[in-house]
Structures are given as C-alpha cells and as structure tokens.
Amino acid sequence: MTRANDTQTNFTAGELSPDLQGRADLRAYANGASRLRNVFLRPTGGVTRRDGLRHVDRLPGTARLIAFDFNSEQTYLLALGDGRMDVYLGDARVFSQFTPWDAWHLPGLSWTQMADTLLVVHPETAPRRITRAAHDSWTIRTWEYPHEGHRYYEPYLRFAHPLISLAASDVLGAVTLTASSPVFAPAHAGTRLLLRGAPVSITGYQSSTRVSATLHDEIVTGAASSDWVEQAFSPVHGYPRTVTFHKNRLVVGGSRDVPHHLWMSKVGDFFNFDTGEGLDDEAISFALMSDQLNAIRALFSARDLQVFTSGAEWTVSGAPLAPATVTATRETRIGTQGPTVVRPLNVDGATLFVGASGRDLREYLFTDLEQAYQSADLALLARHLIRDPVDMDYDPARRLVHVVLADGALATMTNYRAERVTAWTLHTTDGAFKAVAETGGQVYAVVERAGVHALERFDAALTLDAALDGTASSPRRTWSGLAHLNGRAARVLADGADAGTVMVADGAITLDAPASRVVVGLPFAHEIAPLPPVVSGGRGGGPGTLIRLIRATFRVRDTAALVVDTGAGPRPRPFTTLGPHPVLDQPPGPRDGDLSVRALGWQRDPRVPLWRVDQDAPLPCTVLSVTTEVKVTD
C-alpha cells in the first residue's frame, strides 16, 4: 500500500463542472472543488461561509433594483415594481411613487444615469426621466425634446417603403393627408411627422391611407411626395430599447420596430437629435448593417461605444465622434441574451455580458496582442451553474460578480484578472432570488419566500437569512418585531451561541433561556467538497483502485464551527479546549489554526468526496487550505 499527502492551498478555481472530473491535467483542477454552496471565495484563495441576508423591507411584489449614486456620499436604491417605485437611503425607505411600468415591463427595462437624473426606457412605453430633488422628493416625467414652434428636434425615421408618397389637401393649416398605400393606424393620432421638411401634427385617423392633420409651416405644394418621415419613437412604432451616455452625447440603441438603429444626440444637448447639416457637434443617426439584422440589446460606454446585439458585438468609434467620422465595426459574434435585459458590467476595464445561449458570461476586452476585441467565456469551467441569468451586479469591495438565475439561485464569481482568479460558487436560500444590486458598498437582493417578496441585504454581521438582530439591556426570553417570519421555523443565535429552532407566532419568539443579544432568521447550509483525488497505487491506480482517507487537516481562520463528513455523516468538530482559566458558560469564540479529522474505511467510488464540509450552524467558518493523508492499494 502507498501513502500519499496532498495539500490544496487554495480554491481559486471555484466549483468545476462534473464534466471536468477526469481532467486532472488542467491547472484549475488542483485549485478547484466539486461543490461550493453558500460560500464566498476570497481572491486570496480561502472559502468562507457567505454573509447572511438582513431583512430590510417587505415589497408589494417583485421588483428590479437600480443603484442610484448621486455622489460618493449619497447613494440610493430604487426598487421598481408593479406600477410603483420605492426609494431607499441605506435601509430606510424615504420615498414612494406610482410609475407607468407594470410587472410585465420589468424584465425589459433599461436605464442610464447622469448626475441627478435617471433615464429609463422600455420598447413598449414612452421613455421616462426620474429626477432627484432631495432625499424625499423625486419626479417621473416623459422625455421632452427641444423645439422651435412646432418643430421638435426628436429622432425621425422613414418607416414606410421609399416609393410610398404622401399628399396634402392644402399647403398650410388643417389638411387631410392621403398615402399612396396603407401606412396609417389609429395610434397615429397625436403623433408628428415631417412633410417636405415641414412639421405636421396628426389630429385624427380616418383610414389606413388617410388622416386629418395640421400643417404648421407652409409648403410649396401639396402634391404627392415621398419626402416625409415619422417620429422614430411613438405608440405606432414603439420606443427605445436601451440608452447610455457616451462622449457627452445621449445614445439610444434600437426601438421596437427598428431594433438595429442607433441615434446619438447633439454634443452637450442630450435630447436634441437634430442631424442638421452634419456638423461635428450635431446628432448622428445610422443603422448597424451586416449579413444579419440583429436587435440591439445593450449599450456600454468605454473607450469606444460598445454595442451588444442579439448576434454580435460592435464598437462605434470616431476621432472625433462626429457624423462624418463615425465608424461601426463588428468585433465578435457571440450575441447577448434576451429579451430579459441583463445590463453589462465593467470589471477592471473589461465589460462582462451574458451570452446569447444563456449559459455563459463573457469578458469583452481589447487585447494588445491581437489588437482586437475578444470575448472569453468566464463560465467555461462551471457551465453547469449558469442557466438563464435574469440580473447581475458587481461588488467591487469583495470582487464578486453576483448573477441571479431564472430558477431563483444566485451564482457568484470571484474575479481578479491580474491574479488569474475566476472562481464560481452557487447560493441558495429558503425561497428564490429575483434581483440584485450593489450601491454604497452594500449588496441588496429581492427575495421571494412563500409568495411574499422582500428587500434584503447581505450583512457580514449575520449568519442567517431574512434575519434581524436585537439587543436588550437585561436578558429576556421574548423577542418581537418578526412579523415577516410569522408561521416560520426560525433559527436563533442567542448571545453568540446556536439556540436552535423556534416557531415565530404573532411576530415574536420565546426562548428557552433569556438572552441579551439575538439574531433571528432562516437557516441555510454551506457546503465545501473537493474534486476526486489524483493519486496512484503501485499498479498505477485507475478504475477499481481502493483509497482510504487517513487524516484531513483544515487550516481555518475566524472559525467558530466546523462540521465535516468523512463518510460517516456530518459531525461537528470540537473547538473548546480547557486551559488554565476556562469560561464554560460562554460560546466558543472564532479560532485560527489547524484542525485535524481522522477517518476510517476504504472507498472505491471516485465520485464520493473524501471529505465534505456540510453545516447549517449559524456560526462563522473560513477554510484556507486542506491537507489530506491517504492510503492507496497497490
């Protein structure tokens, strides 16, 4: 028999796909794991039990979360729900207002911010601007375009066939417009167009070829002419799909009826889309033309304007960015997921976006070596974890990218490109994650539990979900203020010790023993399991080789509980050691150092991990490295 020692010094490859359990030749194999659940992976390599979720507020329904950073000291969180907007400053709700977006609009919302204004668009609803005046004063208005008289400087476009002409019954004032082919719909009433360059307001619908209108400027003749364009954004042809600011211009990407078109405002005049004479500072309008007509799904302002479509990734550049110099270049052909809008993120100069398959997270980055953009798949080694993302955001303090999945799980990637760290873990809760956002250094989530939606925040001081904490000047048994947990079996941490499970009734709990400090919430279990060991016996190992774990030594930090399964079921490892001055009535404090666990028995199935950390104890746990001593049959 052969003895072998192996030390896994870090977990910087994260959880690897089961498809890779035979690829011990990969560099990631030595630093990976077969299962990482409800843990955060530190960029330095350790694995720690994830933060608990603090209950912030009950929501009337599902919501999209938007971080609104007015400045570094004033950061807000906007929760857009079914016809409602709630504004949070810290954990306090400071403002609420009705909105035009129903629940079905929420997945398709896109937005961008400039100072105290947030622009929100949806292809089926007129675009809005949300403006902050004070903590408790916000307004929502439709976009207003500058105008001279009745000439509005908004985007215009020719939707009808170029050969379809329009004739006016007169050259000024109230007229009847007659089209040579059917082009009008009842929704045209109230919209605007330009006929021979003159502004026209449509006042009524008569038929698919006739409308009543007001011609505001006199034209030379009312004879049939093909020189006419319509409002680009209207109830007839839909509204913008996505927006951003780039090089002092407001950029609109696509609309419902022309999903591949780009509009850029005049420089410094964000709602003025007058193309004028094509001067450098005037508006720009063009379509992305290629072998495929792909809908624009997202825009991102970087060194160049990055345009993410359903089938390819483009850059729009120009020196300067002007009508005469603008250039659109297709860089890669990956495509972006839709129709749910998952906004791209900037992480260390790279743009992260969800691929069209819904099974990958791409890093869109200009490389000096190729002098071109590349779209590397960051989820290649953990493809089993990524299934149809619906939202994501980045926590720069911990270098964590949180991705909300359609099934209610939360996939998290630790990303540190300078050290080649790309590591995935998966989080679950008693319920389903619906949305996520980071603002002011805090990560918030919308969580649905038993049909009820709540706003919760990751909090390192808590080790339970939907949790609240409390203190009292003198120990007591009854604690209230837990209405959001009514009828639930809650876990309790009392004076730092695990007090077990207590039912919540009428928003309160009663403990078996009085306590001065409590944390009450829903439990979750975290799990760490290694990949199959890479060892060989005297005959070279391989199928049928028996292996026995002799000892596993865990190097831990700030750990108050460690529950390890070495084949006989999860068992807590003792932490208390009696010294000269034992304090027997206090819970064990966090411990640093090495903890060894001995094991018995042989195993033949390589799919069964030699050891596994599996614990729901609401106590801190961080594993830095694991050293295993095994015996292999010859």
C-alpha positions in Angstrom: 0.0 0.0 0.0 1.1 3.5 -0.7 0.7 6.6 1.4 0.3 10.0 -0.2 -0.1 13.5 1.2 -1.8 16.3 -0.8 -2.3 19.9 0.1 -4.9 22.1 -1.5 -3.6 25.5 -0.8 -6.5 27.5 -2.2 -9.8 27.2 -4.0 -9.2 29.9 -6.7 -10.7 27.8 -9.5 -14.0 27.6 -7.7 -16.6 24.9 -8.4 -15.8 22.9 -11.6 -18.2 21.2 -13.9 -18.8 17.5 -13.3 -17.6 17.1 -17.0 -14.1 18.0 -15.8 -13.7 15.4 -13.1 -11.5 13.4 -15.3 -9.3 16.4 -16.3 -6.7 16.3 -13.6 -4.2 17.7 -16.2 -5.9 21.1 -16.0 -4.3 23.8 -13.9 -7.7 24.6 -12.5 -8.1 21.1 -11.2 -5.5 21.5 -8.4 -7.4 24.6 -7.1 -11.0 23.6 -7.8 -13.8 21.9 -5.9 -16.6 19.6 -6.9 -19.2 21.6 -4.9 -19.2 25.1 -3.3 -22.6 26.1 -1.9 -23.4 29.3 0.1 -19.8 30.3 0.4 -17.8 33.3 -0.8 -14.5 32.6 -2.4 -11.8 35.2 -1.4 -9.4 36.4 -4.1 -6.6 35.2 -1.8 -8.0 31.6 -2.1 -9.9 30.9 1.1 -13.5 29.8 1.3 -15.8 31.5 3.8 -19.5 31.0 4.8 -21.4 33.6 2.9 -23.0 36.6 4.6 -26.5 36.3 5.9 -29.4 38.3 4.5 -30.7 41.1 6.6 -34.5 41.8 6.2 -34.9 45.4 5.1 -38.5 45.8 3.9 -41.4 44.0 2.6 -42.2 44.7 -1.1 -45.7 44.6 -2.7 -44.3 42.3 -5.4 -41.3 41.5 -7.5 -39.0 44.4 -8.5 -36.0 45.5 -10.5 -33.3 47.1 -8.4 -31.4 50.2 -9.6 -28.4 51.7 -7.9 -28.6 55.5 -8.0 -25.3 57.0 -7.0 -25.7 60.8 -6.8 -22.2 61.2 -5.4 -19.8 59.1 -3.3 -21.7 60.1 -0.1 -25.3 60.0 -1.3 -26.3 56.6 -2.7 -29.8 55.4 -3.2 -31.5 52.2 -4.2 -34.6 52.3 -6.4 -36.9 49.3 -6.4 -39.2 49.5 -9.5 -42.2 47.2 -9.0 -45.6 46.7 -10.5 -46.7 50.3 -11.0 -44.6 51.5 -8.1 -41.2 53.0 -7.2 -39.7 52.8 -3.8 -36.5 54.8 -2.9 -34.2 53.6 -0.2 -31.4 55.5 1.6 -29.4 53.0 3.5 -32.0 50.6 4.8 -34.8 53.2 5.1 -37.5 53.8 2.6 -37.6 57.5 2.0 -40.0 57.9 -0.9 -42.6 56.0 -2.9 -44.5 56.9 -6.1 -46.6 55.4 -8.8 -44.9 54.5 -12.1 -46.1 53.6 -15.7 -44.3 50.3 -15.6 -46.3 47.1 -14.8 -44.8 43.9 -13.7 -44.5 42.6 -17.3 -42.4 45.6 -18.2 -39.8 45.0 -15.6 -37.6 42.4 -17.4 -37.3 44.6 -20.4 -36.3 47.9 -18.6 -33.0 49.5 -19.4 -31.6 52.6 -17.8 -28.7 55.0 -17.5 -27.8 57.8 -15.1 -26.3 61.3 -15.4 -25.9 63.2 -12.1 -29.3 63.6 -10.6 -31.3 62.1 -13.5 -32.0 58.5 -14.4 -33.3 57.7 -17.8 -35.5 54.6 -18.0 -36.7 53.0 -21.3 -38.8 50.1 -22.5 -39.7 49.4 -26.1 -43.5 49.4 -25.3 -43.6 52.5 -23.1 -42.7 56.2 -23.6 -39.3 56.8 -22.1 -39.1 58.5 -18.7 -36.7 60.6 -16.8 -36.5 60.2 -13.0 -35.1 63.2 -11.3 -33.9 63.6 -7.7 -34.5 66.9 -5.9 -34.0 65.7 -2.4 -34.0 62.5 -0.3 -37.8 62.5 -0.2 -38.5 64.4 -3.5 -38.4 62.6 -6.8 -40.2 63.2 -10.1 -41.0 61.0 -13.1 -41.7 62.7 -16.4 -41.6 61.7 -20.1 -38.7 62.9 -22.2 -39.1 66.4 -23.5 -37.4 67.4 -26.8 -36.3 70.9 -27.5 -38.4 72.7 -30.2 -38.8 75.9 -32.1 -42.5 76.4 -32.5 -43.9 73.1 -33.7 -40.6 71.8 -35.0 -39.4 69.2 -32.4 -35.8 68.1 -32.6 -36.5 64.5 -31.9 -35.4 61.4 -33.8 -37.3 60.9 -37.1 -37.2 57.9 -39.4 -38.7 56.6 -42.7 -40.7 53.5 -41.8 -42.8 53.3 -45.0 -41.5 51.9 -48.3 -39.5 54.6 -50.1 -42.0 54.6 -53.0 -45.0 55.3 -50.9 -45.9 59.0 -51.2 -48.0 61.4 -49.1 -50.2 64.2 -50.5 -51.8 67.1 -48.5 -55.1 68.6 -49.3 -53.7 72.1 -48.7 -50.3 73.8 -48.1 -50.9 75.1 -44.6 -53.2 74.6 -41.7 -55.9 71.9 -41.3 -55.3 69.3 -44.0 -56.1 65.7 -45.0 -53.1 63.6 -45.7 -53.5 60.8 -48.3 -51.0 58.0 -48.7 -50.5 56.1 -51.9 -50.6 52.8 -49.9 -51.8 51.8 -46.5 -49.4 53.1 -43.8 -51.6 54.6 -41.1 -53.0 53.1 -37.9 -55.3 54.5 -35.2 -52.3 55.1 -32.9 -51.0 57.7 -35.4 -53.4 60.2 -33.9 -51.4 62.6 -31.7 -48.1 61.8 -33.4 -45.9 64.1 -35.5 -44.1 63.8 -38.9 -42.2 66.0 -41.3 -43.6 66.5 -44.9 -41.2 68.2 -47.3 -39.3 69.3 -44.1 -42.3 71.0 -42.6 -43.7 69.9 -39.2 -47.1 68.1 -39.2 -49.3 67.1 -36.3 -51.7 64.2 -36.9 -55.1 65.0 -35.3 -57.3 62.1 -36.3 -57.3 58.7 -38.0 -59.7 58.2 -41.0 -58.4 55.1 -42.7 -55.2 53.2 -43.4 -54.4 55.7 -46.2 -56.0 58.9 -44.8 -55.5 61.0 -41.6 -56.5 64.5 -40.6 -53.6 66.8 -39.6 -52.3 70.3 -39.1 -49.6 71.5 -41.3 -47.7 74.1 -39.2 -45.4 75.6 -41.9 -46.4 76.4 -45.5 -45.1 74.0 -48.1 -44.6 74.7 -51.8 -47.2 72.2 -53.0 -49.5 69.6 -51.5 -48.9 67.2 -54.4 -47.8 63.7 -53.6 -44.3 63.5 -52.3 -42.0 60.7 -50.9 -40.2 63.3 -48.9 -41.7 62.5 -45.5 -40.6 60.9 -42.2 -42.3 59.9 -38.9 -41.4 60.2 -35.3 -38.9 57.4 -34.5 -40.5 56.8 -31.1 -44.3 56.7 -30.9 -47.2 54.4 -29.9 -47.2 53.3 -33.6 -43.5 52.2 -33.9 -42.5 51.7 -30.3 -39.9 53.3 -28.0 -36.2 53.0 -27.2 -34.8 49.6 -26.2 -31.6 50.8 -24.4 -29.8 54.0 -23.6 -26.4 55.3 -22.4 -24.3 58.4 -22.3 -21.1 58.4 -24.4 -18.7 61.3 -25.1 -21.2 63.9 -24.0 -24.0 62.5 -26.2 -27.1 60.6 -25.2 -27.2 57.4 -27.2 -30.3 55.4 -28.0 -29.9 51.9 -29.1 -32.8 50.4 -31.1 -36.5 50.6 -30.8 -39.4 48.1 -31.0 -39.8 48.4 -34.8 -36.1 49.3 -35.8 -34.1 47.2 -33.3 -30.8 47.7 -35.2 -30.7 51.5 -35.3 -28.6 54.0 -33.3 -29.3 57.6 -32.5 -26.8 60.0 -30.9 -27.8 63.4 -29.7 -26.0 66.7 -30.3 -22.9 67.2 -28.1 -24.0 68.5 -24.7 -27.6 68.8 -25.7 -28.9 65.4 -24.7 -32.4 65.5 -26.0 -31.7 67.3 -29.3 -31.5 64.8 -32.1 -31.4 67.3 -35.0 -29.0 66.0 -37.6 -28.8 69.5 -39.2 -26.0 69.8 -41.8 -23.9 67.0 -40.4 -21.5 69.3 -38.4 -19.2 67.7 -35.9 -21.4 68.5 -32.9 -24.7 67.6 -34.5 -26.8 64.5 -34.0 -25.9 61.2 -35.6 -28.3 58.5 -36.8 -27.4 55.3 -38.6 -28.2 51.5 -38.7 -25.9 48.6 -37.9 -25.7 46.9 -41.3 -24.4 43.4 -41.7 -25.4 40.0 -43.1 -27.8 39.7 -40.2 -30.3 42.1 -38.8 -29.6 41.7 -35.1 -31.5 43.6 -32.4 -29.5 45.9 -30.1 -29.8 44.5 -26.5 -27.4 46.8 -24.6 -25.0 49.7 -24.9 -21.9 50.4 -22.8 -19.7 53.4 -22.8 -16.0 52.6 -22.6 -13.0 53.8 -24.8 -15.4 53.2 -27.7 -19.1 52.8 -27.6 -19.8 49.1 -27.2 -23.0 47.8 -28.8 -24.3 44.4 -27.8 -26.8 42.8 -30.2 -28.6 39.5 -30.4 -25.9 38.1 -32.7 -22.7 40.1 -32.4 -20.7 42.7 -30.5 -19.8 46.0 -32.2 -17.8 49.1 -31.4 -18.7 52.6 -32.6 -15.8 55.0 -32.7 -14.6 58.2 -34.4 -11.8 60.7 -33.9 -13.7 62.9 -33.2 -17.1 61.1 -32.9 -18.9 63.1 -35.5 -21.3 62.4 -38.4 -18.5 62.4 -40.9 -16.1 60.2 -39.0 -18.3 57.7 -37.1 -17.4 54.1 -37.7 -19.2 50.9 -36.6 -17.1 47.7 -36.5 -18.3 44.2 -35.7 -15.8 42.7 -33.4 -17.1 39.3 -32.2 -20.1 37.1 -33.0 -21.3 35.8 -29.7 -24.6 37.6 -29.1 -26.4 38.8 -26.0 -29.2 37.1 -24.2 -32.7 38.5 -24.4 -35.5 39.5 -24.1 -34.7 40.0 -20.4 -32.3 42.9 -20.1 -29.2 42.0 -18.1 -27.0 45.1 -18.2 -23.3 44.7 -19.0 -20.8 45.4 -16.1 -17.4 47.0 -16.1 -14.9 44.9 -14.1 -11.3 46.0 -14.2 -11.6 47.6 -17.6 -13.4 44.6 -19.2 -17.1 44.5 -20.0 -19.0 41.5 -18.8 -22.1 40.4 -20.6 -24.4 37.3 -20.7 -24.0 35.4 -24.0 -27.0 34.6 -26.2 -27.1 31.0 -25.1 -27.8 32.0 -21.5 -25.1 29.5 -20.4 -22.1 31.8 -20.4 -20.7 35.0 -19.0 -18.4 36.7 -21.5 -15.5 39.1 -20.9 -15.4 41.7 -23.7 -11.9 43.1 -23.7 -9.4 44.7 -26.1 -6.2 42.8 -26.2 -2.9 44.4 -27.2 -1.5 41.2 -28.6 -4.2 40.7 -31.2 -5.1 44.4 -31.4 -8.7 43.3 -31.4 -11.6 42.7 -29.0 -12.0 39.2 -27.6 -15.0 37.6 -25.8 -13.6 35.0 -23.4 -16.1 32.7 -21.6 -15.6 33.2 -17.9 -18.1 30.3 -17.1 -16.4 27.7 -19.3 -15.3 25.6 -16.4 -18.5 26.0 -14.4 -21.1 25.8 -17.2 -23.4 23.7 -15.1 -24.0 26.6 -12.7 -25.1 29.2 -15.3 -28.7 28.8 -16.6 -30.6 31.8 -18.0 -29.4 34.8 -15.9 -32.0 37.5 -15.3 -29.9 40.1 -13.4 -26.4 40.8 -12.2 -24.2 43.3 -10.4 -20.7 43.7 -9.1 -19.4 44.1 -5.6 -16.0 45.8 -6.0 -15.1 45.6 -2.3 -15.0 41.7 -2.5 -14.5 41.4 -6.2 -17.7 39.4 -6.5 -20.0 39.3 -9.6 -23.5 38.2 -8.5 -25.7 36.6 -11.2 -29.4 36.0 -10.5 -30.6 32.9 -12.3 -34.1 32.2 -13.6 -34.5 29.2 -11.2 -34.0 31.5 -8.2 -30.4 30.6 -7.4 -27.6 33.1 -7.2 -24.3 32.3 -8.9 -21.3 34.3 -7.7 -18.0 34.7 -9.5 -14.8 35.9 -7.7 -13.0 37.8 -10.4 -9.4 39.0 -10.1 -7.9 39.1 -13.6 -4.5 40.3 -12.5 -4.0 37.1 -10.5 -6.0 34.9 -13.0 -8.7 34.2 -10.4 -12.1 33.2 -11.9 -14.0 31.1 -9.4 -17.7 30.3 -9.2 -19.9 29.3 -6.3 -23.7 28.9 -6.0 -26.0 30.3 -3.4 -29.5 29.2 -2.4 -31.9 30.4 0.2 -35.3 29.4 1.6 -37.0 31.0 -1.4 -35.8 32.5 -4.6 -33.5 35.4 -5.6 -35.2 37.7 -8.1 -32.9 40.7 -8.4 -29.6 42.1 -7.1 -27.9 45.5 -7.0 -24.8 47.0 -5.3 -24.8 50.6 -4.0 -22.8 52.4 -1.4 -20.7 49.3 -0.7 -23.8 47.2 0.1 -25.3 44.4 -1.9 -29.1 44.2 -1.9 -31.4 41.5 -3.3 -35.1 40.9 -3.9 -36.0 37.6 -2.5 -39.4 35.8 -2.8 -40.3 33.5 0.1 -43.6 31.6 0.1 -45.1 34.1 -2.4 -44.0 37.2 -0.4 -41.3 39.5 -1.8 -38.8 41.3 0.4 -35.8 43.5 0.1 -32.8 42.0 1.9 -29.2 43.0 2.2 -26.1 40.8 2.6 -24.7 41.5 6.0 -21.4 40.1 7.4 -22.7 40.5 10.9 -25.5 38.0 10.3 -25.3 34.3 9.6 -29.0 33.7 8.8 -31.3 34.8 6.0 -34.3 37.1 6.3 -32.7 37.9 9.6 -33.0 40.7 12.2 -30.9 41.2 15.3 -31.6 42.8 18.6 -30.1 43.7 21.9 -31.5 44.3 25.4 -30.1 46.0 28.5 -31.1 42.9 30.5 -31.6 39.3 29.4 -35.1 38.4 28.3 -36.8 35.4 26.7 -39.4 37.1 24.4 -38.4 39.0 21.3 -40.8 40.7 18.9 -40.7 42.6 15.6 -40.5 39.5 13.5 -43.8 39.8 11.5 -42.1 38.9 8.3 -41.3 35.4 9.7 -44.8 34.6 11.0 -45.5 30.9 11.0 -41.9 30.0 10.1 -39.5 27.9 12.0 -36.7 30.4 12.6 -33.1 29.7 13.8 -31.8 31.7 16.7 -28.4 32.8 17.7 -28.5 33.9 21.3 -25.6 35.6 22.9 -23.4 34.2 20.2 -24.5 30.6 20.7 -26.7 28.5 18.5 -30.1 28.3 20.3 -31.8 26.0 17.8 -35.1 26.4 16.1 -38.1 28.4 17.4 -41.5 29.0 15.8 -42.5 32.6 15.2 -46.0 33.4 16.3 -47.6 36.9 16.2 -44.3 38.3 15.1 -42.5 37.1 18.3 -40.5 34.2 19.6 -39.9 32.9 23.1 -36.5 31.4 24.0 -35.9 28.6 26.5 -33.3 30.8 28.3 -33.1 34.6 28.5 -30.5 36.3 26.3 -29.2 39.9 25.8 -28.3 39.6 22.1 -30.2 37.6 19.5 -30.1 37.0 15.7 -33.3 35.5 14.3 -33.7 34.3 10.8 -34.0 31.4 8.4 -31.1 28.8 8.3 -29.0 27.9 5.3 -26.3 25.3 4.9 -23.0 25.8 3.3 -21.0 23.0 1.7 -17.4 22.5 0.5 -16.5 19.3 -1.3 -13.2 18.5 -3.1 -12.6 17.0 -6.5 -11.6 13.3 -6.8 -8.1 12.9 -5.6 -5.2 12.4 -8.0 -3.2 9.5 -6.6 -1.8 6.3 -7.9 -1.2 2.9 -6.3 1.6 0.5 -7.1 -0.2 -0.7 -10.2 -0.7 2.8 -11.4 -4.2 3.4 -9.8 -7.1 3.7 -12.2 -10.6 2.2 -12.0 -11.1 -0.1 -9.1 -8.3 1.3 -7.0 -9.3 1.4 -3.4 -8.4 4.6 -1.4 -8.7 5.4 2.2 -8.6 8.8 3.9 -6.4 8.6 7.0 -6.5 12.3 8.1 -7.7 15.6 6.8 -6.2 18.8 8.3 -8.1 22.0 7.8 -6.4 25.3 8.2 -9.1 27.7 9.4 -9.4 31.3 10.2 -12.1 33.1 12.3 -14.0 29.9 12.6 -16.4 29.1 15.4 -17.8 25.8 14.0 -16.7 23.1 11.6 -18.9 20.2 10.6 -17.0 17.6 8.5 -18.3 14.4 6.8 -15.6 11.8 6.1 -18.0 9.1 5.1 -19.9 8.5 8.3 -22.2 11.6 8.1 -21.6 15.2 9.1 -20.1 15.6 12.5 -19.2 18.7 14.4 -15.5 19.0 15.4 -14.8 20.1 18.9 -13.5 23.6 19.3 -13.3 24.0 23.1 -10.0 23.2 24.8 -9.7 23.6 28.6 -6.9 25.9 29.6 -5.9 27.4 33.0 -8.9 29.7 33.0 -11.8 28.1 31.2 -15.0 30.0 30.8 -17.5 27.2 30.4 -20.7 29.4 30.2 -19.6 31.2 27.0 -19.9 30.1 23.4 -16.6 29.2 21.7 -15.0 32.2 20.0 -13.6 32.2 16.5 -10.5 30.2 16.1 -7.4 30.3 13.9 -5.1 27.4 13.2 -5.3 23.7 12.1 -8.0 21.2 12.9 -7.3 17.5 12.1 -10.0 15.0 11.4 -9.3 11.2 11.3 -11.3 8.8 9.1 -11.9 5.1 8.8 -12.8 2.9 5.9 -12.0 2.4 2.2 -13.9 3.6 -0.8 -13.9 2.6 -4.4 -16.2 5.2 -6.0 -14.1 8.3 -7.0 -17.3 10.4 -7.3 -17.7 10.3 -3.5 -15.5 13.1 -2.0 -13.0 12.0 0.7 -14.3 14.8 2.9 -17.0 17.3 2.9 -17.9 20.4 5.0 -21.6 20.5 5.3 -23.1 22.6 8.1 -26.1 24.8 8.8 -24.8 26.0 12.2 -25.2 29.9 12.0 -21.6 30.4 13.0 -18.6 31.8 11.1 -16.5 29.3 9.1 -13.5 30.0 6.8 -11.3 27.3 5.3 -8.0 28.5 4.0 -6.4 25.1 2.9 -6.8 21.4 3.4 -4.1 18.7 3.7 -5.1 15.1 3.2 -3.2 11.9 4.0 -4.5 8.9 2.1 -3.6 5.3 1.6 -3.9 3.6 -1.8 -4.0 -0.1 -2.6 -1.0 -1.5 -4.6 
